[in-house]
Amino acid sequence: MNDTSRNMMLYDAQKKSVGVAFLFWFFLGYLGAHRFYTGRALTAIAQIALTLVGAATTWAGIGFFLLIVVGIWVLVDAFMLPGIVRRYNVALAGQIS
C-alpha cells in the first residue's frame, strides 16, 4: 500500500460528518456534545458548566439568564456547525499529508 492510499484511509477513518454533528447538536446540544465531537473540548465544557450552573440556580433567578445564554449559543452553533466541521476536516487533512 502506498502512502497516498494509507493517508486517504486514515483521513476517511478520522473525518467528521456534518450529519452526525447535527444529531449531537439536536439531541445533546445544551451539553456541548457537538463541540466535543468536533474537537472543541474547552467550549464544550463551558456549555456544560453554564447549563449545570443555570439549572442549579434557577431558583435564584440568575439560572434562567444562564440557560437563555446557552440556548442562544446552541442556536448560533446550528449555523456555525458546517464551518466548524469543515475546518476540522481541513486541519485533519493537513496533519495526515
C-alpha positions in Angstrom: 0.0 0.0 0.0 1.5 3.3 -1.0 1.5 6.4 1.2 -1.4 8.1 -0.7 -3.7 5.2 -0.1 -2.7 5.0 3.5 -3.3 8.7 4.1 -6.7 8.6 2.4 -7.7 5.6 4.6 -6.6 7.5 7.7 -8.5 10.6 6.7 -11.7 8.7 5.9 -11.4 6.9 9.3 -11.0 10.1 11.3 -13.0 12.7 9.4 -16.1 14.2 11.0 -19.6 14.3 9.4 -21.9 17.3 9.4 -24.9 15.0 9.8 -23.5 13.3 12.9 -22.6 16.7 14.3 -26.2 17.9 13.8 -27.5 14.8 15.5 -25.3 15.6 18.5 -26.4 19.2 18.3 -30.1 18.4 18.2 -30.2 15.8 21.0 -27.4 17.0 23.3 -26.5 20.5 22.2 -27.1 22.0 25.6 -24.3 19.7 26.9 -21.9 20.6 24.1 -21.8 17.1 22.5 -21.4 18.6 19.0 -18.4 20.6 20.2 -16.8 17.5 21.8 -17.3 15.7 18.5 -15.6 18.4 16.5 -12.6 18.6 18.9 -13.6 21.8 20.7 -13.5 20.4 24.3 -12.9 23.7 26.1 -16.0 25.3 24.8 -18.0 22.1 25.3 -17.0 22.1 28.9 -18.1 25.8 29.1 -21.5 24.9 27.7 -21.9 22.0 30.2 -20.8 24.3 33.1 -23.3 27.1 32.1 -26.1 24.5 31.7 -25.5 22.9 35.1 -25.0 26.2 36.9 -28.1 27.6 35.2 -30.2 24.6 36.1 -28.9 24.6 39.7 -29.6 28.3 40.2 -33.0 28.7 38.5 -34.5 29.2 42.0 -32.4 32.4 42.4 -33.4 33.8 39.0 -30.0 34.1 37.5 -30.3 30.5 36.3 -32.8 31.5 33.7 -30.4 34.0 32.3 -27.7 31.4 32.0 -30.0 28.9 30.3 -31.0 31.6 27.9 -27.4 32.3 27.1 -26.7 28.6 26.5 -29.8 28.4 24.3 -28.7 31.3 22.2 -25.2 29.8 22.0 -26.6 26.5 20.8 -28.8 28.2 18.3 -25.8 30.1 16.8 -23.9 26.8 16.7 -26.5 25.4 14.4 -25.4 27.9 11.8 -21.7 27.6 12.5 -21.6 23.8 12.6 -20.9 23.1 8.9 -17.9 25.5 9.0 -16.6 24.0 12.2 -16.7 20.5 10.8 -15.1 21.7 7.5 -12.3 23.4 9.4 -11.7 20.3 11.5 -11.6 18.1 8.3 -9.2 20.5 6.6 -6.9 20.6 9.6 -7.0 16.8 9.7 -6.1 16.5 6.0 -3.1 18.8 6.7 -2.0 16.7 9.6 -2.2 13.5 7.7 -0.5 14.6 4.5 
